[in-house]
Amino acid sequence: YENLNTNEEVVHNPTESQLINASKISGRTQKGLGAGILNAFTKTQHADIKNTETGEIRQIETAPATNYNIVVLDQTFKHNSSVSFINTNVARANSHDYNANVSSGLFSFFDKKNTYNFSGMAAMSRLNYKNTQQANSLGYSHQVSFGKNSGNLTYSVSQELTDTKC
């Protein structure tokens, strides 16, 4: 608690955010396109601070109102193959914290006999700091692999790179 004076103490601080609303919609079409959306909203949290000399109680914000959401699109194909897109987002209502966004694309392709697989993913994350001296942060990650999944000899060759900010 950075804003406490020497004559103050915390008398109450909720440990869990209060959920205001959460909604989920998901499904898949006959042609294999899956879609899902999850959205949740939490209310602002406050701690009660008591002045030990006067008994006066004031409140400080300990967690802003926050919106969380996830969006997923997934297209399935023959032979267990698929392509997907995922986005997650956190948006806070105050000017002291950061907002975050992560997007990723994934793919996995198999041959007709499901013997060979080529798969990969790419992701990008972004932290947006509001009204602070801290710089916004952008990170990335990718992975690609090829392998033989069945038979007497199986193998996989892959390459992965992740930025330290991702």
Phi and psi in degrees as GROMACS dihedral restraints (atoms count N, CA, C in turn):
[ dihedral_restraints ]
;  ai    aj    ak    al  type     phi  dphi    fc
    3     4     5     6     1   -68.4    20    10
    4     5     6     7     1   -28.2    20    10
    6     7     8     9     1   -94.0    20    10
    7     8     9    10     1    12.7    20    10
    9    10    11    12     1   -83.7    20    10
   10    11    12    13     1   135.9    20    10
   12    13    14    15     1   -85.9    20    10
   13    14    15    16     1   167.4    20    10
   15    16    17    18     1   -64.1    20    10
   16    17    18    19     1   -23.9    20    10
   18    19    20    21     1  -100.1    20    10
   19    20    21    22     1    25.2    20    10
   21    22    23    24     1  -124.9    20    10
   22    23    24    25     1   152.6    20    10
   24    25    26    27     1  -141.7    20    10
   25    26    27    28     1   152.5    20    10
   27    28    29    30     1   -82.3    20    10
   28    29    30    31     1   122.9    20    10
   30    31    32    33     1  -102.9    20    10
   31    32    33    34     1   -22.0    20    10
   33    34    35    36     1  -158.6    20    10
   34    35    36    37     1   132.3    20    10
   36    37    38    39     1  -147.7    20    10
   37    38    39    40     1   111.4    20    10
   39    40    41    42     1   -58.7    20    10
   40    41    42    43     1   139.4    20    10
   42    43    44    45     1   -94.6    20    10
   43    44    45    46     1   -12.6    20    10
   45    46    47    48     1  -126.0    20    10
   46    47    48    49     1   141.3    20    10
   48    49    50    51     1   -73.3    20    10
   49    50    51    52     1   145.1    20    10
   51    52    53    54     1   -90.8    20    10
   52    53    54    55     1   122.0    20    10
   54    55    56    57     1   -78.1    20    10
   55    56    57    58     1   125.5    20    10
   57    58    59    60     1   -90.6    20    10
   58    59    60    61     1   -44.0    20    10
   60    61    62    63     1  -155.7    20    10
   61    62    63    64     1   143.8    20    10
   63    64    65    66     1  -141.7    20    10
   64    65    66    67     1   133.0    20    10
   66    67    68    69     1  -135.0    20    10
   67    68    69    70     1   145.0    20    10
   69    70    71    72     1  -138.7    20    10
   70    71    72    73     1   134.0    20    10
   72    73    74    75     1  -132.0    20    10
   73    74    75    76     1   129.4    20    10
   75    76    77    78     1  -152.6    20    10
   76    77    78    79     1   157.9    20    10
   78    79    80    81     1   175.7    20    10
   79    80    81    82     1   175.6    20    10
   81    82    83    84     1  -140.2    20    10
   82    83    84    85     1   136.7    20    10
   84    85    86    87     1   -80.9    20    10
   85    86    87    88     1   169.3    20    10
   87    88    89    90     1   -65.8    20    10
   88    89    90    91     1   -22.4    20    10
   90    91    92    93     1   -90.6    20    10
   91    92    93    94     1     8.7    20    10
   93    94    95    96     1    92.4    20    10
   94    95    96    97     1     7.3    20    10
   96    97    98    99     1   -86.0    20    10
   97    98    99   100     1   118.8    20    10
   99   100   101   102     1  -102.6    20    10
  100   101   102   103     1   143.0    20    10
  102   103   104   105     1  -139.7    20    10
  103   104   105   106     1   140.5    20    10
  105   106   107   108     1  -146.8    20    10
  106   107   108   109     1   140.4    20    10
  108   109   110   111     1  -135.0    20    10
  109   110   111   112     1   129.6    20    10
  111   112   113   114     1  -126.8    20    10
  112   113   114   115     1   129.0    20    10
  114   115   116   117     1  -135.2    20    10
  115   116   117   118     1   133.4    20    10
  117   118   119   120     1  -137.8    20    10
  118   119   120   121     1   146.4    20    10
  120   121   122   123     1  -132.3    20    10
  121   122   123   124     1   127.2    20    10
  123   124   125   126     1  -110.4    20    10
  124   125   126   127     1   153.9    20    10
  126   127   128   129     1   -88.1    20    10
  127   128   129   130     1   159.2    20    10
  129   130   131   132     1   -62.4    20    10
  130   131   132   133     1   137.4    20    10
  132   133   134   135     1  -107.7    20    10
  133   134   135   136     1   141.9    20    10
  135   136   137   138     1  -129.7    20    10
  136   137   138   139     1   145.8    20    10
  138   139   140   141     1  -102.9    20    10
  139   140   141   142     1   144.2    20    10
  141   142   143   144     1   -92.6    20    10
  142   143   144   145     1   124.6    20    10
  144   145   146   147     1  -113.8    20    10
  145   146   147   148     1   127.0    20    10
  147   148   149   150     1  -107.9    20    10
  148   149   150   151     1   132.4    20    10
  150   151   152   153     1   -79.9    20    10
  151   152   153   154     1   116.0    20    10
  153   154   155   156     1   -70.3    20    10
  154   155   156   157     1   -15.8    20    10
  156   157   158   159     1   -90.2    20    10
  157   158   159   160     1   -42.0    20    10
  159   160   161   162     1  -102.6    20    10
  160   161   162   163     1   -17.2    20    10
  162   163   164   165     1    81.5    20    10
  163   164   165   166     1    -2.8    20    10
  165   166   167   168     1   -67.7    20    10
  166   167   168   169     1   141.1    20    10
  168   169   170   171     1  -114.7    20    10
  169   170   171   172     1   130.8    20    10
  171   172   173   174     1  -123.9    20    10
  172   173   174   175     1   164.4    20    10
  174   175   176   177     1  -116.8    20    10
  175   176   177   178     1   143.3    20    10
  177   178   179   180     1  -126.1    20    10
  178   179   180   181     1   145.5    20    10
  180   181   182   183     1   -75.0    20    10
  181   182   183   184     1   127.7    20    10
  183   184   185   186     1  -109.6    20    10
  184   185   186   187     1   -19.1    20    10
  186   187   188   189     1  -152.6    20    10
  187   188   189   190     1   127.5    20    10
  189   190   191   192     1   -76.7    20    10
  190   191   192   193     1   163.8    20    10
  192   193   194   195     1   -60.0    20    10
  193   194   195   196     1   134.2    20    10
  195   196   197   198     1  -136.4    20    10
  196   197   198   199     1   138.8    20    10
  198   199   200   201     1  -110.3    20    10
  199   200   201   202     1   128.1    20    10
  201   202   203   204     1  -116.1    20    10
  202   203   204   205     1   135.7    20    10
  204   205   206   207     1  -148.8    20    10
  205   206   207   208     1   152.6    20    10
  207   208   209   210     1  -133.6    20    10
  208   209   210   211     1   134.2    20    10
  210   211   212   213     1  -125.6    20    10
  211   212   213   214     1   131.4    20    10
  213   214   215   216     1  -130.6    20    10
  214   215   216   217     1   132.1    20    10
  216   217   218   219     1  -123.8    20    10
  217   218   219   220     1   131.2    20    10
  219   220   221   222     1  -140.8    20    10
  220   221   222   223     1   119.8    20    10
  222   223   224   225     1  -107.9    20    10
  223   224   225   226     1   120.2    20    10
  225   226   227   228     1   -93.4    20    10
  226   227   228   229     1   150.7    20    10
  228   229   230   231     1  -129.5    20    10
  229   230   231   232     1  -179.3    20    10
  231   232   233   234     1   -61.5    20    10
  232   233   234   235     1   156.3    20    10
  234   235   236   237     1    63.3    20    10
  235   236   237   238     1    37.1    20    10
  237   238   239   240     1    65.0    20    10
  238   239   240   241     1    18.9    20    10
  240   241   242   243     1   -86.4    20    10
  241   242   243   244     1   154.2    20    10
  243   244   245   246     1  -161.4    20    10
  244   245   246   247     1   160.0    20    10
  246   247   248   249     1  -133.8    20    10
  247   248   249   250     1   134.7    20    10
  249   250   251   252     1  -136.4    20    10
  250   251   252   253     1   154.1    20    10
  252   253   254   255     1  -130.7    20    10
  253   254   255   256     1   134.0    20    10
  255   256   257   258     1  -132.1    20    10
  256   257   258   259     1   135.1    20    10
  258   259   260   261     1  -132.8    20    10
  259   260   261   262     1   131.1    20    10
  261   262   263   264     1  -121.6    20    10
  262   263   264   265     1   146.5    20    10
  264   265   266   267     1  -146.9    20    10
  265   266   267   268     1   137.6    20    10
  267   268   269   270     1  -125.9    20    10
  268   269   270   271     1   123.1    20    10
  270   271   272   273     1  -124.8    20    10
  271   272   273   274     1   121.4    20    10
  273   274   275   276     1  -103.5    20    10
  274   275   276   277     1   149.3    20    10
  276   277   278   279     1   -83.4    20    10
  277   278   279   280     1   -18.9    20    10
  279   280   281   282     1   -96.9    20    10
  280   281   282   283     1   178.3    20    10
  282   283   284   285     1  -101.2    20    10
  283   284   285   286     1     9.7    20    10
  285   286   287   288     1  -103.7    20    10
  286   287   288   289     1   -18.1    20    10
  288   289   290   291     1  -106.9    20    10
  289   290   291   292     1  -173.2    20    10
  291   292   293   294     1  -113.6    20    10
  292   293   294   295     1   158.4    20    10
  294   295   296   297     1  -105.6    20    10
  295   296   297   298     1   153.3    20    10
  297   298   299   300     1  -134.9    20    10
  298   299   300   301     1   146.2    20    10
  300   301   302   303     1  -144.2    20    10
  301   302   303   304     1   131.7    20    10
  303   304   305   306     1  -130.9    20    10
  304   305   306   307     1   128.8    20    10
  306   307   308   309     1  -124.8    20    10
  307   308   309   310     1   142.8    20    10
  309   310   311   312     1  -147.1    20    10
  310   311   312   313     1   149.0    20    10
  312   313   314   315     1  -119.2    20    10
  313   314   315   316     1   138.9    20    10
  315   316   317   318     1  -132.2    20    10
  316   317   318   319     1   149.5    20    10
  318   319   320   321     1  -146.3    20    10
  319   320   321   322     1   152.0    20    10
  321   322   323   324     1  -150.7    20    10
  322   323   324   325     1   118.4    20    10
  324   325   326   327     1  -122.3    20    10
  325   326   327   328     1   132.5    20    10
  327   328   329   330     1  -115.4    20    10
  328   329   330   331     1   154.6    20    10
  330   331   332   333     1   -77.8    20    10
  331   332   333   334     1   178.1    20    10
  333   334   335   336     1   -59.3    20    10
  334   335   336   337     1   -33.4    20    10
  336   337   338   339     1   -94.6    20    10
  337   338   339   340     1     5.6    20    10
  339   340   341   342     1    56.6    20    10
  340   341   342   343     1    32.6    20    10
  342   343   344   345     1   -88.1    20    10
  343   344   345   346     1   -42.6    20    10
  345   346   347   348     1  -113.5    20    10
  346   347   348   349     1   146.8    20    10
  348   349   350   351     1  -135.7    20    10
  349   350   351   352     1   137.6    20    10
  351   352   353   354     1  -124.0    20    10
  352   353   354   355     1   121.5    20    10
  354   355   356   357     1  -143.2    20    10
  355   356   357   358     1   164.9    20    10
  357   358   359   360     1  -176.9    20    10
  358   359   360   361     1   176.0    20    10
  360   361   362   363     1  -156.4    20    10
  361   362   363   364     1   154.6    20    10
  363   364   365   366     1  -139.3    20    10
  364   365   366   367     1   137.0    20    10
  366   367   368   369     1  -138.0    20    10
  367   368   369   370     1   150.7    20    10
  369   370   371   372     1  -137.5    20    10
  370   371   372   373     1   134.1    20    10
  372   373   374   375     1  -121.3    20    10
  373   374   375   376     1   150.1    20    10
  375   376   377   378     1  -142.1    20    10
  376   377   378   379     1   129.2    20    10
  378   379   380   381     1  -108.8    20    10
  379   380   381   382     1   124.5    20    10
  381   382   383   384     1  -109.2    20    10
  382   383   384   385     1   108.0    20    10
  384   385   386   387     1   -85.9    20    10
  385   386   387   388     1   138.0    20    10
  387   388   389   390     1  -109.0    20    10
  388   389   390   391     1   129.1    20    10
  390   391   392   393     1    50.6    20    10
  391   392   393   394     1    43.6    20    10
  393   394   395   396     1  -132.8    20    10
  394   395   396   397     1   172.0    20    10
  396   397   398   399     1   -82.6    20    10
  397   398   399   400     1   -10.4    20    10
  399   400   401   402     1   -75.6    20    10
  400   401   402   403     1   135.4    20    10
  402   403   404   405     1   -77.6    20    10
  403   404   405   406     1   147.7    20    10
  405   406   407   408     1   -59.6    20    10
  406   407   408   409     1   153.0    20    10
  408   409   410   411     1  -125.0    20    10
  409   410   411   412     1   135.1    20    10
  411   412   413   414     1  -126.5    20    10
  412   413   414   415     1   128.4    20    10
  414   415   416   417     1  -130.9    20    10
  415   416   417   418     1   162.6    20    10
  417   418   419   420     1  -147.2    20    10
  418   419   420   421     1   160.5    20    10
  420   421   422   423     1  -152.6    20    10
  421   422   423   424     1   145.1    20    10
  423   424   425   426     1  -147.9    20    10
  424   425   426   427     1   157.1    20    10
  426   427   428   429     1  -151.6    20    10
  427   428   429   430     1   140.9    20    10
  429   430   431   432     1  -142.8    20    10
  430   431   432   433     1   141.3    20    10
  432   433   434   435     1  -147.5    20    10
  433   434   435   436     1   155.7    20    10
  435   436   437   438     1  -137.5    20    10
  436   437   438   439     1   137.8    20    10
  438   439   440   441     1  -158.1    20    10
  439   440   441   442     1   163.4    20    10
  441   442   443   444     1  -105.8    20    10
  442   443   444   445     1   124.3    20    10
  444   445   446   447     1  -103.1    20    10
  445   446   447   448     1   -10.7    20    10
  447   448   449   450     1  -144.5    20    10
  448   449   450   451     1   166.5    20    10
  450   451   452   453     1   103.8    20    10
  451   452   453   454     1  -175.8    20    10
  453   454   455   456     1   -70.7    20    10
  454   455   456   457     1   -33.1    20    10
  456   457   458   459     1  -115.1    20    10
  457   458   459   460     1   118.7    20    10
  459   460   461   462     1  -118.4    20    10
  460   461   462   463     1   151.1    20    10
  462   463   464   465     1  -159.6    20    10
  463   464   465   466     1   166.7    20    10
  465   466   467   468     1  -151.7    20    10
  466   467   468   469     1   137.3    20    10
  468   469   470   471     1  -123.0    20    10
  469   470   471   472     1   129.5    20    10
  471   472   473   474     1  -142.5    20    10
  472   473   474   475     1   161.7    20    10
  474   475   476   477     1  -139.5    20    10
  475   476   477   478     1   136.4    20    10
  477   478   479   480     1  -140.3    20    10
  478   479   480   481     1   142.6    20    10
  480   481   482   483     1  -142.0    20    10
  481   482   483   484     1   128.2    20    10
  483   484   485   486     1  -131.0    20    10
  484   485   486   487     1   127.4    20    10
  486   487   488   489     1   -70.5    20    10
  487   488   489   490     1   149.8    20    10
  489   490   491   492     1   -67.0    20    10
  490   491   492   493     1   -15.1    20    10
  492   493   494   495     1   -92.5    20    10
  493   494   495   496     1    -7.2    20    10
